């Protein structure tokens, strides 16, 4: 199978995309990684215009960035992920798919300069601090106070962005969304929401 064919195959649907990862990571897919259609819709909204730089906060194994980068090559998709193992899986998938407009950083999102990015994607990566079970692993520290700290930190970063900044939230409690962001679109179930800063 040549590179063009395999690329098209990976991006056919969620199940096909999951083959980029080991079985254990595939099993986390339904709960923890962005569904293909959500990623495409979100990336289209965020990559509006040319040369936009988009940050995925808590990028996991890189699924949103890789899908966004594939379908919207005029934009740059960056992911920040604090788990080293997931960061390595994202890097490996990036290499396999030859994604030239995608990059990943292995650090806590509080170490990232929000000024370097135009728009933001957030599939509630803070939420695992609020639940008793269902976390990706037990390697991290989890607490309600950590959830509150992260939400407040992100709120302030987003508040400092200029008018016109776009944000997509998926499964969010919206604690991190400043009131200056206006809801402009949402799915019927209201799980996926698109915002623009006034």
C-alpha positions as CSV (number, residue, x, y, z in Angstrom):
1,X,0.0,0.0,0.0
2,X,1.5,3.3,-1.0
3,X,1.7,6.3,1.3
4,X,-1.3,8.2,-0.3
5,X,-3.6,5.1,-0.1
6,X,-2.7,4.4,3.5
7,X,-3.2,8.0,4.5
8,X,-6.7,8.0,3.0
9,X,-7.4,4.7,4.7
10,X,-6.4,6.0,8.2
11,X,-8.7,9.0,7.9
12,X,-11.7,6.9,6.6
13,X,-13.3,6.5,10.1
14,X,-12.5,6.1,13.8
15,X,-11.8,2.4,13.7
16,X,-9.4,2.9,10.8
17,X,-7.6,5.7,12.6
18,X,-7.3,3.6,15.8
19,X,-5.0,1.2,13.9
20,X,-2.2,3.8,14.2
21,X,-2.0,2.8,17.9
22,X,-1.4,-0.3,20.1
23,X,-4.5,-2.3,21.2
24,X,-4.4,-0.9,24.8
25,X,-4.6,2.7,23.4
26,X,-7.4,1.7,20.9
27,X,-9.5,0.5,23.9
28,X,-9.3,4.0,25.4
29,X,-10.5,5.6,22.1
30,X,-14.3,5.8,22.6
31,X,-14.0,7.5,26.0
32,X,-10.9,9.6,25.7
33,X,-10.1,10.5,22.1
34,X,-12.1,12.9,19.9
35,X,-14.4,11.2,17.5
36,X,-13.4,11.7,13.8
37,X,-16.5,13.7,12.8
38,X,-16.2,16.0,15.9
39,X,-12.5,16.6,15.1
40,X,-13.3,17.5,11.4
41,X,-16.1,19.9,12.4
42,X,-14.0,21.5,15.1
43,X,-10.9,21.8,13.0
44,X,-12.9,23.4,10.1
45,X,-14.2,26.1,12.5
46,X,-10.8,26.7,14.1
47,X,-8.8,26.8,10.9
48,X,-10.9,29.6,9.5
49,X,-8.6,31.9,7.4
50,X,-5.1,31.0,6.4
51,X,-2.1,30.2,8.4
52,X,-3.9,29.8,11.8
53,X,-2.1,28.2,14.7
54,X,-4.4,26.0,16.8
55,X,-3.6,24.5,20.2
56,X,-5.2,21.3,21.5
57,X,-5.1,21.5,25.3
58,X,-4.5,17.9,26.6
59,X,-3.9,16.3,23.2
60,X,-3.6,12.7,24.4
61,X,-2.4,10.5,21.5
62,X,-2.7,13.4,19.0
63,X,-5.9,12.4,17.3
64,X,-7.6,15.8,17.0
65,X,-4.3,17.4,15.7
66,X,-3.6,14.7,13.2
67,X,-7.2,14.8,11.8
68,X,-7.2,18.6,11.7
69,X,-3.8,18.7,10.0
70,X,-4.9,16.2,7.4
71,X,-8.1,17.9,6.4
72,X,-6.9,21.5,6.8
73,X,-3.3,21.6,5.6
74,X,-3.3,25.5,5.5
75,X,-3.4,25.6,9.4
76,X,-0.9,24.4,12.0
77,X,-2.1,22.1,14.8
78,X,-0.2,21.8,18.0
79,X,-1.0,19.6,20.9
80,X,0.2,19.8,24.5
81,X,0.2,16.6,26.6
82,X,1.7,16.0,30.1
83,X,1.8,12.2,29.9
84,X,5.0,11.2,28.3
85,X,3.7,7.8,27.1
86,X,0.7,9.5,25.2
87,X,3.1,12.1,23.8
88,X,5.3,9.3,22.4
89,X,2.3,7.6,20.8
90,X,1.3,11.0,19.2
91,X,4.8,11.5,17.8
92,X,4.8,7.9,16.4
93,X,1.4,8.5,14.7
94,X,2.7,11.8,13.3
95,X,5.7,10.1,11.8
96,X,3.6,7.3,10.3
97,X,1.1,9.8,8.7
98,X,3.8,12.2,7.6
99,X,1.9,15.1,9.1
100,X,4.1,18.1,8.4
101,X,1.8,20.8,9.9
102,X,1.4,19.1,13.3
103,X,3.6,19.2,16.4
104,X,3.4,18.0,19.9
105,X,4.8,19.2,23.2
106,X,5.3,17.0,26.3
107,X,4.5,19.3,29.3
108,X,1.7,20.7,31.4
109,X,-0.5,23.1,29.5
110,X,0.4,25.8,32.1
111,X,3.9,25.9,30.6
112,X,2.6,26.8,27.2
113,X,2.5,30.5,25.9
114,X,-1.1,31.0,24.8
115,X,0.1,34.1,22.9
116,X,1.7,31.8,20.3
117,X,-1.7,30.4,19.2
118,X,-4.7,31.9,17.4
119,X,-7.5,29.4,18.4
120,X,-8.0,26.6,20.9
121,X,-9.6,23.1,21.1
122,X,-10.5,21.6,24.5
123,X,-11.9,18.1,25.0
124,X,-12.3,18.4,28.8
125,X,-8.9,17.0,29.8
126,X,-9.4,18.4,33.3
127,X,-12.5,16.3,34.0
128,X,-10.6,13.2,35.2
129,X,-9.8,15.2,38.3
130,X,-13.5,15.1,39.3
131,X,-14.4,11.4,38.8
132,X,-13.8,8.3,40.9
133,X,-12.9,6.1,38.0
134,X,-12.3,6.0,34.3
135,X,-9.0,7.9,34.2
136,X,-6.5,7.1,31.5
137,X,-4.0,5.8,34.2
138,X,-3.1,6.1,37.8
139,X,0.2,7.8,37.1
140,X,-1.1,11.3,37.7
141,X,-2.3,13.2,40.8
142,X,-6.1,13.8,40.6
143,X,-8.0,16.3,42.8
144,X,-10.9,18.7,42.6
145,X,-8.5,21.5,43.6
146,X,-6.4,20.6,40.5
147,X,-9.5,20.8,38.3
148,X,-10.3,24.2,39.8
149,X,-6.7,25.5,39.4
150,X,-6.5,24.3,35.7
151,X,-9.9,25.8,34.9
152,X,-9.1,29.2,36.4
153,X,-5.7,29.2,34.7
154,X,-7.2,28.4,31.3
155,X,-10.0,31.0,31.9
156,X,-7.4,33.7,32.5
157,X,-5.4,32.8,29.4
158,X,-8.5,32.8,27.2
159,X,-9.6,36.1,28.7
160,X,-6.3,37.7,27.6
161,X,-6.8,36.7,24.0
162,X,-7.9,39.3,21.4
163,X,-11.4,39.6,20.1
164,X,-12.1,37.1,17.3
165,X,-10.3,34.2,19.1
166,X,-12.1,31.0,18.4
167,X,-12.6,28.2,21.0
168,X,-14.1,24.7,20.6
169,X,-15.2,22.8,23.8
170,X,-16.3,19.1,23.8
171,X,-17.9,17.6,27.0
172,X,-17.0,20.7,28.9
173,X,-18.5,22.0,32.1
174,X,-17.5,25.5,30.8
175,X,-15.7,26.6,34.0
176,X,-12.8,27.5,31.7
177,X,-14.9,29.7,29.3
178,X,-14.9,33.4,30.0
179,X,-18.2,35.2,29.5
180,X,-16.6,37.3,26.8
181,X,-16.8,34.2,24.5
182,X,-20.1,34.0,22.6
183,X,-21.6,30.7,21.7
184,X,-22.0,30.7,17.9
185,X,-22.7,27.0,17.1
186,X,-23.4,23.7,19.0
187,X,-24.4,20.2,18.2
188,X,-28.0,19.1,19.0
189,X,-26.8,17.3,22.2
190,X,-24.8,20.5,23.2
191,X,-21.7,18.4,23.9
192,X,-19.7,20.2,21.2
193,X,-19.7,24.0,21.3
194,X,-18.1,26.6,19.2
195,X,-17.2,30.0,20.6
196,X,-15.9,33.4,19.4
197,X,-14.5,36.1,21.7
198,X,-16.4,39.3,21.3
